[in-house]
Amino acid sequence: MKRRMVVMIAASVVMVSVVLGWNLTARAAYESAPYKVVKKEGNYEIRDYPDLVLAATDSQVSSKGRDGSFMRLFRYISGDNEEKQKISMTTPVFMEGGVDRSNALMGFVMPKSVATAGAPTPTGAGVILHTRKGGRFAVIRFSGRMNDKLAEKNEQTLRNWMKLQGLIGIAEADTAGYDPPFTPGPLRRNEILIRIESPSTDSSTASEGVALNETSE
């Protein structure tokens, strides 16, 4: 009995290690939106983002779930555009317009090379090219399967931390997800981002966000 238990525990450890390793490798395969970390405190960060070009679409939630927003954007990067150009998937997928997400804007970040050359014009209905304005954001990182309750809880936690830092944020918060739908909840990377209106004078040493994205798991 003891031996069987030891074998089961060992197998579980190996499985978790494999899944975690796969998760990190899969995530690292995608280009990620760049940012600089101004301050880091546990799961909290203050980041500076540049302007980002997004392929975006309205995302409304009904009793039947999403209205196909993700697939509209996926078709765009798969060639549903004037150039018939295939565009690499990136991370994260942004949801702009409030964490309740009842009528938010879902956006895929365009790879740097595509944004620089000029993203192709969408041909599919409901998809637009949208510039996400850069600036300074307070961010909290957390795991789990994103839903309204989890998002609202973490938004409030982030706002409480911001208050302690002497930071004032705008009323709306954005969400960001970094993983495919089949990623287990405990291994998922989710974030709430709040644009800062009144930055503090704290200007700790900045680091490239691209380098921190996968090393701070």
C-alpha positions as CSV (number, residue, x, y, z in Angstrom):
1,M,0.0,0.0,0.0
2,K,2.8,2.4,0.9
3,R,4.7,1.6,-2.2
4,R,1.6,2.2,-4.3
5,M,1.1,5.6,-2.6
6,V,4.7,6.5,-3.2
7,V,4.4,5.6,-6.9
8,M,1.2,7.6,-7.3
9,I,2.7,10.7,-5.6
10,A,5.8,10.4,-7.8
11,A,3.6,10.1,-10.9
12,S,1.7,13.2,-9.9
13,V,4.8,15.2,-9.4
14,V,6.1,14.1,-12.8
15,M,2.8,15.0,-14.4
16,V,2.7,18.5,-12.8
17,S,6.3,19.1,-13.8
18,V,5.6,18.1,-17.4
19,V,2.5,20.2,-17.6
20,L,4.2,23.2,-16.0
21,G,7.2,22.8,-18.4
22,W,4.9,22.6,-21.3
23,N,3.0,25.6,-20.2
24,L,6.1,27.7,-19.9
25,T,7.5,26.5,-23.3
26,A,4.2,27.0,-25.1
27,R,3.8,30.5,-23.7
28,A,7.4,31.4,-24.5
29,A,6.8,30.5,-28.1
30,Y,4.6,33.6,-28.6
31,E,5.8,37.2,-29.0
32,S,4.5,39.2,-26.1
33,A,3.5,42.8,-25.8
34,P,6.6,44.8,-24.6
35,Y,6.6,46.8,-21.4
36,K,9.1,48.1,-18.8
37,V,8.7,47.3,-15.1
38,V,9.1,50.5,-13.0
39,K,8.3,48.8,-9.7
40,K,7.6,45.2,-8.5
41,E,6.1,44.1,-5.2
42,G,5.0,40.5,-5.1
43,N,2.2,40.0,-7.6
44,Y,1.9,43.7,-8.1
45,E,3.8,45.8,-10.8
46,I,3.9,49.3,-12.2
47,R,4.6,49.1,-15.9
48,D,5.2,51.5,-18.7
49,Y,3.7,50.3,-22.0
50,P,4.3,51.8,-25.5
51,D,1.4,52.3,-28.0
52,L,0.3,48.9,-29.2
53,V,-1.6,48.1,-32.5
54,L,-4.4,45.6,-31.9
55,A,-6.9,43.8,-34.1
56,A,-10.0,44.3,-32.1
57,T,-13.7,43.5,-31.9
58,D,-16.6,44.0,-29.6
59,S,-17.1,41.2,-27.1
60,Q,-20.5,40.9,-25.6
61,V,-21.5,38.2,-23.0
62,S,-24.9,36.6,-23.2
63,S,-26.5,33.6,-21.5
64,K,-24.9,31.5,-24.2
65,G,-21.4,32.8,-23.5
66,R,-19.1,34.6,-26.0
67,D,-20.5,35.8,-29.3
68,G,-17.6,34.5,-31.4
69,S,-15.3,37.4,-30.7
70,F,-12.2,35.3,-30.4
71,M,-12.9,33.4,-33.7
72,R,-13.5,36.7,-35.6
73,L,-10.0,37.8,-34.5
74,F,-8.5,34.4,-35.2
75,R,-9.9,34.4,-38.7
76,Y,-8.3,37.9,-39.2
77,I,-4.8,36.6,-38.3
78,S,-5.4,33.5,-40.4
79,G,-5.8,35.5,-43.5
80,D,-9.2,37.2,-43.4
81,N,-7.7,40.5,-44.4
82,E,-7.0,42.5,-47.6
83,E,-3.5,41.1,-47.9
84,K,-4.6,37.5,-47.2
85,Q,-1.7,37.7,-44.8
86,K,-1.2,35.2,-42.0
87,I,-0.2,36.8,-38.7
88,S,1.4,35.1,-35.8
89,M,-0.5,34.8,-32.6
90,T,0.8,36.9,-29.7
91,T,0.2,37.4,-26.0
92,P,-1.7,38.6,-24.2
93,V,-5.3,38.8,-25.4
94,F,-6.6,42.2,-24.0
95,M,-10.1,42.9,-22.8
96,E,-10.6,46.7,-22.7
97,G,-13.5,48.5,-21.2
98,G,-14.2,47.2,-17.7
99,V,-13.7,43.9,-15.9
100,D,-17.4,43.1,-16.0
101,R,-16.8,42.7,-19.7
102,S,-20.5,43.0,-20.6
103,N,-19.5,45.1,-23.6
104,A,-15.7,45.1,-23.8
105,L,-13.3,45.3,-26.7
106,M,-11.3,42.1,-27.2
107,G,-7.9,42.7,-28.9
108,F,-5.0,40.6,-30.3
109,V,-1.7,42.5,-30.2
110,M,0.0,42.7,-33.6
111,P,3.6,41.5,-33.8
112,K,6.1,44.3,-33.9
113,S,7.1,43.5,-37.5
114,V,3.5,43.7,-38.6
115,A,2.7,46.8,-36.7
116,T,5.8,48.5,-38.1
117,A,5.0,47.5,-41.7
118,G,1.3,48.4,-41.3
119,A,-1.2,45.8,-40.3
120,P,-3.5,44.6,-43.2
121,T,-7.0,45.9,-43.3
122,P,-9.6,43.5,-41.9
123,T,-12.2,42.1,-44.3
124,G,-14.3,40.3,-41.8
125,A,-17.3,42.0,-40.2
126,G,-16.8,43.5,-36.8
127,V,-13.0,43.5,-36.8
128,I,-11.1,46.8,-36.6
129,L,-7.5,48.0,-36.2
130,H,-7.2,49.8,-32.9
131,T,-4.3,51.6,-31.2
132,R,-4.0,50.8,-27.5
133,K,-2.5,54.0,-26.1
134,G,0.6,53.5,-24.1
135,G,1.2,54.8,-20.6
136,R,1.8,53.8,-17.0
137,F,-0.3,51.0,-15.5
138,A,-0.7,49.3,-12.2
139,V,-0.9,45.5,-12.7
140,I,-1.8,42.5,-10.6
141,R,-1.0,39.0,-11.7
142,F,-3.0,35.9,-10.7
143,S,-4.0,32.4,-11.8
144,G,-7.3,30.6,-12.2
145,R,-10.0,30.6,-14.9
146,M,-11.0,34.2,-15.6
147,N,-14.6,35.1,-14.8
148,D,-16.3,38.3,-13.6
149,K,-16.1,37.4,-9.9
150,L,-12.4,36.6,-10.0
151,A,-11.7,39.7,-12.1
152,E,-13.6,42.0,-9.8
153,K,-11.9,40.6,-6.7
154,N,-8.5,41.2,-8.1
155,E,-9.4,44.6,-9.4
156,Q,-10.4,45.6,-5.9
157,T,-7.2,44.1,-4.4
158,L,-5.2,46.1,-7.0
159,R,-7.0,49.3,-6.2
160,N,-6.3,48.9,-2.5
161,W,-2.6,48.4,-3.2
162,M,-2.6,51.5,-5.5
163,K,-4.1,53.5,-2.7
164,L,-1.3,52.5,-0.4
165,Q,1.2,53.6,-3.1
166,G,-0.5,57.0,-3.5
167,L,-1.6,56.2,-7.0
168,I,-4.8,57.3,-8.7
169,G,-6.2,55.1,-11.5
170,I,-9.0,55.6,-14.0
171,A,-12.4,54.1,-13.3
172,E,-12.1,51.2,-15.8
173,A,-9.8,48.2,-15.6
174,D,-8.6,46.0,-18.4
175,T,-7.9,42.3,-18.3
176,A,-5.1,40.3,-20.0
177,G,-4.9,36.5,-20.6
178,Y,-1.8,34.7,-21.7
179,D,-2.9,31.1,-22.2
180,P,-4.9,28.9,-24.5
181,P,-8.3,27.8,-23.2
182,F,-7.2,24.2,-22.3
183,T,-4.5,25.4,-19.9
184,P,-5.4,24.3,-16.3
185,G,-6.6,27.1,-14.0
186,P,-3.7,26.9,-11.5
187,L,-1.2,27.4,-14.4
188,R,-2.9,30.2,-16.1
189,R,-1.5,33.7,-16.2
190,N,-4.1,36.4,-15.8
191,E,-3.7,40.1,-15.2
192,I,-5.7,43.2,-14.3
193,L,-4.3,46.5,-15.6
194,I,-5.4,49.9,-14.4
195,R,-4.1,53.0,-16.2
196,I,-2.5,55.4,-13.7
197,E,-3.6,59.1,-13.8
198,S,-1.3,60.4,-11.1
199,P,2.0,58.4,-11.0
200,S,4.0,58.5,-7.8
201,T,7.6,59.9,-7.9
202,D,8.9,56.4,-7.3
203,S,11.1,55.5,-10.3
204,S,12.8,52.3,-9.3
205,T,15.2,50.7,-11.8
206,A,13.2,49.6,-14.9
207,S,13.6,46.2,-16.5
208,E,12.5,44.9,-19.9
209,G,9.1,43.3,-19.5
210,V,9.8,40.8,-22.3
211,A,12.6,39.3,-20.2
212,L,10.4,39.2,-17.1
213,N,7.3,37.7,-18.7
214,E,8.4,34.1,-18.4
215,T,11.1,34.2,-15.7
216,S,8.8,35.4,-13.0
217,E,6.5,32.3,-13.0
